[in-house]
Amino acid sequence: MEASETSIGTGFVAITGNGQPMVSIVVPAFNEAERIGDSIEKIDAFIRQSPCSFEVIVVDDGSKDETASVVSKVNLKGLRLIRNNENHGKGYTVRQGVLAASGKYVLFTDADLSAPIEELTKLLEVAVAEDADVVIGSRKLAGSLIEMHQSGFREFGAFVFNCMVRVILGLHLHDTQCGFKLFHRQRSRRIFEKQTTLGFGFDPEVLFLAKRHGLRIRETPVRWSHSEGSKVKFLRDGLRMFLDLARIRWNALTGRYS
């Protein structure tokens, strides 16, 4: 089998009235054994003090370390672990987690919690108040707080990439790459079903498809801190992400997304 799924713990208290959790938290993980346990503990602490109901889905994308073992030992109600036999890429992994989710909303967050899980409250408030389908955590809007910056080289690359996203895909958003995004699951499911990008360049494709389908996209400022150990290799993955933009536009022109 390509992937396997394990349920860890039992149940949670739902507030949606039909046994459905309010929010599914999807955490893509690849060789995250050193920090995934701490991240899940922080998520657990947040869940315990929140009035909402949650499920947490960790997708282990073919890790070569003990990521899956660490997750399986965590005692968190409603925690689910999906394991891939081989590494596919972050885009594939997020898509997998989102399509497996059952919550009214789905948040995907990086395993290092560069945006603290508490920032979910901000995204959820925007989603509910404005009936938004997609809410993006942004590091570029007024009100955001960057506690630790990336290198100047990476920040310049991110600026150039965002400019290319605007030009090639027509997405006039301030920060497409922040790994902290909330989706109305039912309304957004079709965009993940059509997603084709497997690697780090998947965010612009998902947002491009959301815009094509007329989904309401909002941005809100978040607190964020750069964490060492990023899996993104600036030159290699940066080139692939630029090529992904051209491929996304080509897909649109040739009707692949129809």
Order of alpha helices (4+ residues) and beta strands (2+ residues): beta-beta-alpha-beta-alpha-beta-alpha-beta-alpha-beta-beta-alpha-beta-alpha-alpha-beta-beta-alpha
